[in-house]
């Protein structure tokens, strides 16, 4: 007989996964691309998303949900982009769950959005097991965290579809070995797309945005939506700079 705590955790995760599937179906019908952004505390998720939202708002309709244990500081920062933002306060919980996202977006008409970004709670362990109905999961790894983070926290990176190396403008000052970090990422998650960028200086942002545009176009073109959205016609094939 499995331990009681394991049985309870299994039931909770099963319930979450079922709700996440329903959310994913809702997102698909609405034609909205959903990105779950995870990282450790201080890796630069909020700054990256603020810049991302601001730039995408020139072409698309974006929205964001942000989770944190306390304060609405990150939601206020994201709102400076002009996008609608909902804050989720988790208290002692170190991750977001599907029912929290469902409640946060309950008053929104999903069809009025093209992108929904979910900024998860800053934690390199807890979010890995919790599906939020996203199209893909992005791990933000900062140069300030050290080159060995993928080796120390393999569970989260193994659940991610994309890795963003942030704050590369600080790499030289910190004597940071980008090559070593990339090798460690490849060792743990072979073939994952990797973007190197700085939200502060803007370096690498264009390639990241083109990747998001292409993912939106792919979903828009491949989804069976009742009222299909106008997909972007911009050719990004020559500007995608993620490496594998």
RAZIRA-V727046 format. One record per residue. N is the residue number from 1. RES is the residue in one letter. OMEGA is omega in degrees with one decimal (* if undefined). Layout:
N/RES/OMEGA ; N/RES/OMEGA
//
This chain:
1/X/-179.6 ; 2/X/177.1 ; 3/X/-177.2 ; 4/X/-177.4 ; 5/X/177.9 ; 6/X/178.5 ; 7/X/179.6 ; 8/X/179.8 ; 9/X/179.3 ; 10/X/179.2 ; 11/X/-179.6 ; 12/X/179.5 ; 13/X/178.2 ; 14/X/178.1 ; 15/X/179.0 ; 16/X/-178.5 ; 17/X/178.1 ; 18/X/178.5 ; 19/X/178.6 ; 20/X/177.1 ; 21/X/178.6 ; 22/X/176.7 ; 23/X/-179.4 ; 24/X/176.5 ; 25/X/178.1 ; 26/X/-179.9 ; 27/X/-179.8 ; 28/X/178.9 ; 29/X/-178.5 ; 30/X/-179.3 ; 31/X/-179.4 ; 32/X/177.1 ; 33/X/-174.4 ; 34/X/-176.8 ; 35/X/179.0 ; 36/X/-175.2 ; 37/X/-176.8 ; 38/X/177.2 ; 39/X/168.5 ; 40/X/177.5 ; 41/X/174.2 ; 42/X/-178.1 ; 43/X/178.3 ; 44/X/179.5 ; 45/X/-173.4 ; 46/X/178.3 ; 47/X/178.2 ; 48/X/-178.3 ; 49/X/177.0 ; 50/X/178.2 ; 51/X/-179.6 ; 52/X/179.3 ; 53/X/-178.2 ; 54/X/-178.7 ; 55/X/-178.6 ; 56/X/-179.3 ; 57/X/176.5 ; 58/X/-175.9 ; 59/X/-171.5 ; 60/X/175.0 ; 61/X/-173.8 ; 62/X/175.9 ; 63/X/-178.3 ; 64/X/170.9 ; 65/X/-177.3 ; 66/X/179.5 ; 67/X/176.6 ; 68/X/179.8 ; 69/X/-178.1 ; 70/X/-179.1 ; 71/X/176.2 ; 72/X/-177.2 ; 73/X/-177.2 ; 74/X/178.5 ; 75/X/178.2 ; 76/X/178.5 ; 77/X/-180.0 ; 78/X/-178.1 ; 79/X/177.7 ; 80/X/177.7 ; 81/X/-175.9 ; 82/X/179.3 ; 83/X/171.0 ; 84/X/-175.3 ; 85/X/173.5 ; 86/X/178.1 ; 87/X/171.8 ; 88/X/176.4 ; 89/X/-172.7 ; 90/X/-179.5 ; 91/X/-179.4 ; 92/X/-176.8 ; 93/X/-173.3 ; 94/X/179.8 ; 95/X/171.6 ; 96/X/176.0 ; 97/X/-173.3 ; 98/X/-178.8 ; 99/X/176.3 ; 100/X/178.7 ; 101/X/179.6 ; 102/X/-179.7 ; 103/X/-176.7 ; 104/X/-175.6 ; 105/X/-171.4 ; 106/X/-178.4 ; 107/X/-179.5 ; 108/X/168.5 ; 109/X/-173.9 ; 110/X/-178.9 ; 111/X/178.3 ; 112/X/-179.0 ; 113/X/174.6 ; 114/X/178.9 ; 115/X/169.1 ; 116/X/177.3 ; 117/X/176.9 ; 118/X/176.0 ; 119/X/-176.8 ; 120/X/176.8 ; 121/X/-179.7 ; 122/X/-178.6 ; 123/X/-176.6 ; 124/X/-179.7 ; 125/X/-169.3 ; 126/X/-172.6 ; 127/X/-171.5 ; 128/X/-174.2 ; 129/X/-168.2 ; 130/X/176.4 ; 131/X/179.9 ; 132/X/-179.0 ; 133/X/-175.5 ; 134/X/172.0 ; 135/X/175.4 ; 136/X/-176.1 ; 137/X/-178.0 ; 138/X/173.5 ; 139/X/174.9 ; 140/X/-180.0 ; 141/X/-175.3 ; 142/X/177.0 ; 143/X/178.8 ; 144/X/-176.9 ; 145/X/-179.0 ; 146/X/-175.1 ; 147/X/-172.5 ; 148/X/-177.5 ; 149/X/179.3 ; 150/X/-179.8 ; 151/X/-179.3 ; 152/X/-176.3 ; 153/X/-175.2 ; 154/X/-175.5 ; 155/X/-177.1 ; 156/X/-178.8 ; 157/X/177.7 ; 158/X/178.2 ; 159/X/-175.0 ; 160/X/179.8 ; 161/X/-177.6 ; 162/X/173.3 ; 163/X/173.2 ; 164/X/173.1 ; 165/X/-173.2 ; 166/X/176.9 ; 167/X/-177.1 ; 168/X/176.4 ; 169/X/179.6 ; 170/X/-171.9 ; 171/X/-177.2 ; 172/X/-178.8 ; 173/X/-178.2 ; 174/X/-176.1 ; 175/X/-175.1 ; 176/X/-178.6 ; 177/X/-179.8 ; 178/X/179.9 ; 179/X/179.1 ; 180/X/177.9 ; 181/X/-179.8 ; 182/X/178.1 ; 183/X/178.4 ; 184/X/176.2 ; 185/X/-179.1 ; 186/X/179.3 ; 187/X/-176.1 ; 188/X/-175.5 ; 189/X/-175.1 ; 190/X/174.8 ; 191/X/-178.1 ; 192/X/175.9 ; 193/X/-177.8 ; 194/X/175.1 ; 195/X/172.5 ; 196/X/-177.7 ; 197/X/173.6 ; 198/X/177.2 ; 199/X/-178.4 ; 200/X/-177.6 ; 201/X/-177.5 ; 202/X/179.5 ; 203/X/176.9 ; 204/X/-176.2 ; 205/X/-176.6 ; 206/X/178.5 ; 207/X/177.0 ; 208/X/180.0 ; 209/X/178.0 ; 210/X/176.3 ; 211/X/179.0 ; 212/X/177.7 ; 213/X/-179.1 ; 214/X/177.7 ; 215/X/177.3 ; 216/X/-179.6 ; 217/X/179.8 ; 218/X/179.5 ; 219/X/-179.0 ; 220/X/-176.7 ; 221/X/-174.4 ; 222/X/-176.4 ; 223/X/172.9 ; 224/X/-176.0 ; 225/X/-178.3 ; 226/X/178.9 ; 227/X/-174.3 ; 228/X/178.0 ; 229/X/174.5 ; 230/X/-179.5 ; 231/X/178.8 ; 232/X/177.6 ; 233/X/-178.8 ; 234/X/178.5 ; 235/X/-178.8 ; 236/X/-173.4 ; 237/X/-176.7 ; 238/X/-173.8 ; 239/X/177.5 ; 240/X/-172.1 ; 241/X/175.4 ; 242/X/177.3 ; 243/X/-178.9 ; 244/X/*
//
